[in-house]
């Protein structure tokens, strides 16, 4: 099965009168070797059902269909959503593709078969909320590989103590083991973005064991990083009700209230949230 070349993608865009827009974060991958590498690093195979967010003109979709059982593609641009089945039919069996028109952030359910994996070239402006939302709402997803802005990729995969460790890092770790899988140059996109990209791998794991809810834990994370240069005692005071309550919750969890949030694992945030309840 052939994949889309740069010339194919530009011709298809011209046919549809599509001009990539910043509003929807559209940067189309025009290099067949890159989409094949994405599929390889995703580790998907013949038994997998893949959720693809933002398939665009279909370059990654076709590479996925070479390897997996089914692709469910969610596309916000109605012109691209309508065209995708026709593009796939010219290269593969379009019965193995389901297109869901709409915004991935508003998805609450997906048609069967349910996804086992997510593979996507995500719009830079919504990449973190899309990843976290899909991991939350679709527990059948056991692993994911997403392409995002390199800075965001490094932040998602960061470990406690790193300069770029923050709320996205901690929240992603609630759902999965996260790794920076590779870097991608800007010349494989049309139009070329102003920054490099990164591929981030997620392998789902059990959330931390805690009696606190995920919402309570994430509220603790948000409070800690809203003022990241402050100590936990100070940064968590608004969330806890007072600095004294924040300090008491930290000490009950066995955590020094003089630390900053950037030092804590998601398990430690969960422990603090549990002791404030």
Secondary structure, DSSP 8 states (H G I E B T S, - for coil): -----HHHHHHHHHHHT----TTTT--EE--HHHHHHHHHHHT--TT-EEEEE--TTSHHHHHHHTTSSEEEEEESSHHHHHHHHHHHHTTS-GGGEEEEES-GGG-----SS--SEEEEE--GGGHHHHHHHHHHH-TT--EEEEEEEHHHHHHHT--TTSTT--HHHHHHHHHEEEEEEEEE-GGGEES--SS-EEEEEEEE------SS-HHHHHHHHHHHHHTTTSBHHHHTHHHHSSHHHHHHHHHHTT--TTSBGGG--HHHHHHHHHHH-
